[in-house]
Amino acid sequence: MTPSAEALSLEIRDVGVSFDGVRALDGVTLSAAAGRVTAVIGPNGAGKSTLLNCVSGLYRHSGDIRLGGVSLSTLAPHRRARFGLARTFQTPALVDELPAVDNAMLGAAAMARPEREHRLRQRAVELLDRFGVDAARDLPAGSLSHGDRRRVEIARALLPGPALLLLDEPAAGLDHDEAMGLLTAVLEICGTCVLVEHDVELVIKLAGHVVVLDTGRVLAEGPPAQVVNDQKVIDAYLGQEIPA
């Protein structure tokens, strides 16, 4: 498998965003170290997906977002992608009429350098095979199961070898073992990863650092074992201690 681009650190400084007067993010500051998985957890409506939308350029925001020390805040989404950022969404967004392999190849659309189609197809096939979609790679994406659609979307995000991968609830619709196998394979390929996930047991196993959002603010952060036993986090989100 072609290795990822050089991993880059992500710095988010005092980021805020409002919708119709409601403060969805309020002074969020956090770091995602290069080559490490940083998980963002919290209750529904805490601002997790909003944060990823700010990082990827879908939402305008106050504050600053830097990748590898370079500010992304004034860049359009496609320019951030060319800088090495890739992401997935809570609900896989595929072109249903296209085969799975062609959907995966769309990940090359933002690549700065032209590449020959056969090489891109080879890389797409490698990724789909690795994620267990080899038997369905020539089928229309609209005919695939939810799990395979998610695998295709992740392959698309990984195709250009991103320096930063944003994963928005990648385990949704998968059982724990399926999600663990998929994400373990993903993390062997990508560089820096920011993972938004509700499966806290999965987070504990995969993340090196955990950030908890609540009502648009950072409630707690630190190593997984520390965070899941923080009484503030238990009260606001977990409801009970989780063995780490």
C-alpha positions in Angstrom: 0.0 0.0 0.0 1.3 3.5 -0.9 2.2 5.2 2.4 0.5 8.4 3.6 1.9 11.8 3.0 4.0 13.2 5.8 1.8 13.5 8.9 1.2 17.1 10.0 0.0 18.5 13.3 -3.3 20.3 13.6 -3.7 23.4 15.8 -7.1 24.9 16.6 -7.0 28.2 18.4 -10.1 30.0 19.9 -12.4 28.8 17.1 -16.0 29.9 17.3 -19.1 29.7 15.1 -22.7 30.8 15.5 -25.9 29.8 13.8 -28.9 32.3 14.1 -27.4 33.6 17.3 -26.7 30.2 18.8 -23.1 29.7 19.7 -22.3 26.2 18.3 -18.6 26.5 19.1 -17.2 28.9 21.7 -13.5 29.5 21.9 -12.4 25.9 21.1 -8.7 25.4 21.4 -7.0 22.0 20.9 -4.1 20.2 19.2 -3.8 17.0 17.3 -0.2 15.8 17.3 1.3 14.6 14.1 1.1 10.9 13.6 -1.4 10.4 16.4 -5.1 9.7 16.7 -7.0 12.5 18.5 -10.6 11.6 19.4 -13.3 14.1 19.9 -16.3 12.9 22.0 -19.3 14.4 23.7 -23.1 14.4 23.8 -25.2 15.0 20.7 -25.2 18.7 19.8 -21.9 19.3 21.5 -20.3 20.7 18.3 -18.2 17.7 17.2 -19.3 17.7 13.5 -19.4 21.5 13.5 -15.7 21.4 14.5 -14.8 19.1 11.6 -16.8 21.3 9.2 -14.7 24.3 10.4 -11.5 22.4 9.9 -12.4 21.3 6.4 -13.6 24.7 5.4 -17.4 24.1 5.1 -18.2 26.6 7.9 -16.8 30.1 8.3 -15.4 30.6 11.8 -13.6 33.0 14.1 -10.2 32.0 15.5 -7.4 30.2 13.6 -6.8 26.7 12.3 -3.3 25.6 11.3 -2.0 22.4 9.7 1.7 21.9 9.9 2.0 25.5 11.1 0.3 27.0 8.1 -3.1 28.8 8.6 -6.0 27.2 6.7 -8.6 29.8 7.9 -8.8 31.7 4.7 -8.6 28.7 2.3 -11.6 27.3 0.5 -12.3 23.6 1.1 -10.7 22.4 -2.2 -7.5 24.3 -1.3 -7.4 22.7 2.1 -7.8 19.3 0.4 -4.8 20.1 -1.8 -2.9 21.0 1.3 -3.3 17.5 2.6 -6.7 17.4 4.4 -9.3 14.7 3.8 -12.5 13.7 5.6 -15.5 11.5 5.8 -19.1 12.3 6.9 -21.6 10.8 9.2 -23.6 9.6 6.3 -21.4 8.4 3.3 -21.8 10.7 0.3 -21.2 8.6 -2.8 -22.3 8.8 -6.4 -24.7 6.0 -6.5 -24.6 5.4 -10.3 -20.8 5.0 -10.3 -19.0 1.7 -9.4 -17.4 1.6 -6.0 -13.9 1.8 -7.5 -14.8 5.0 -9.5 -16.1 6.5 -6.3 -12.9 5.8 -4.5 -11.0 7.4 -7.4 -12.8 10.6 -6.9 -10.5 11.1 -3.9 -7.8 12.1 -6.5 -9.9 15.1 -7.7 -8.1 17.5 -5.3 -4.6 16.2 -5.9 -2.2 18.9 -7.0 -0.3 16.8 -9.5 -1.9 14.9 -12.4 -1.6 11.1 -12.3 -2.4 8.5 -15.0 -5.8 6.9 -14.6 -4.6 3.4 -14.4 -2.3 4.2 -11.5 -5.2 5.8 -9.6 -7.4 2.9 -10.3 -4.7 0.5 -9.1 -4.4 2.5 -5.8 -8.2 2.5 -5.4 -8.4 -1.2 -6.0 -5.7 -1.8 -3.4 -7.6 0.2 -0.8 -10.9 -1.4 -1.5 -9.3 -4.9 -1.3 -7.7 -4.0 2.0 -11.1 -2.9 3.4 -12.9 -6.0 2.2 -14.8 -4.5 -0.7 -13.0 -6.4 -3.4 -16.0 -8.5 -4.5 -18.2 -5.4 -4.8 -15.7 -2.9 -6.3 -17.3 -2.9 -9.8 -20.9 -2.7 -8.5 -22.8 0.6 -8.4 -22.3 2.3 -5.1 -26.1 2.6 -4.7 -26.4 -1.2 -4.5 -23.9 -1.6 -1.7 -24.6 -2.2 2.0 -24.2 0.6 4.5 -21.0 -0.9 5.8 -19.5 -1.2 2.3 -20.6 2.4 1.4 -18.7 3.6 4.5 -15.6 1.6 3.5 -15.7 3.1 0.0 -16.0 6.6 1.4 -13.0 6.0 3.7 -11.0 4.6 0.7 -11.8 7.7 -1.2 -10.5 9.9 1.6 -7.3 7.9 1.8 -6.6 7.7 -1.9 -4.5 10.9 -2.1 -2.5 10.0 1.1 -3.7 12.8 3.3 -1.5 14.5 5.9 -4.6 14.9 8.1 -7.7 12.6 8.0 -11.0 13.7 9.7 -13.3 10.8 10.5 -16.9 11.7 11.5 -18.5 8.7 13.3 -16.9 6.1 11.0 -18.2 3.2 13.2 -21.9 4.2 12.7 -23.8 1.2 11.4 -21.0 -1.3 12.1 -20.7 -3.7 15.0 -17.8 -3.2 17.3 -15.6 -5.9 15.7 -16.2 -4.6 12.2 -15.4 -1.0 13.3 -12.3 -2.1 15.1 -11.0 -4.0 12.1 -11.8 -1.2 9.7 -10.3 1.6 11.8 -7.2 -0.4 12.6 -6.5 -0.8 8.9 -7.2 2.9 8.3 -4.8 4.0 11.0 -2.0 1.9 9.5 -2.3 4.0 6.4 -3.1 7.6 7.4 -1.0 10.2 9.2 -2.6 12.5 11.7 -6.2 11.6 12.4 -9.0 13.4 14.2 -11.7 10.9 15.1 -15.3 11.9 16.1 -16.9 8.8 17.6 -19.6 7.7 20.0 -18.2 4.3 20.7 -16.1 5.2 23.7 -14.6 1.7 24.0 -13.3 2.1 20.5 -11.9 5.5 21.3 -10.0 4.1 24.3 -8.4 1.4 22.2 -7.4 3.6 19.3 -6.8 7.2 20.5 -3.7 8.6 22.0 -5.5 11.8 23.1 -9.1 12.6 23.8 -11.0 15.9 23.8 -14.5 16.2 25.2 -16.8 18.8 23.9 -20.0 19.9 25.6 -22.2 22.8 24.5 -19.6 24.0 22.1 -16.7 24.2 24.6 -13.8 21.9 25.6 -14.9 20.2 28.8 -11.8 18.0 29.3 -8.9 16.6 27.4 -6.0 14.2 28.0 -5.1 10.5 27.8 -8.2 8.2 27.4 -7.9 6.6 30.8 -7.8 10.0 32.5 -10.7 11.5 30.5 -13.2 8.7 30.8 -12.8 8.8 34.6 -13.1 12.6 34.9 -16.2 13.3 36.9 -17.2 16.2 34.7 -17.2 13.9 31.7 -19.1 11.2 33.5 -21.8 13.7 34.6 -22.1 15.4 31.2 -21.8 12.5 28.8 -20.8 9.0 30.0 -23.1 8.5 32.9 -20.7 6.0 34.5 -17.0 5.2 34.6 -15.7 3.1 31.7 -12.8 0.7 32.3 -9.7 1.9 30.4 
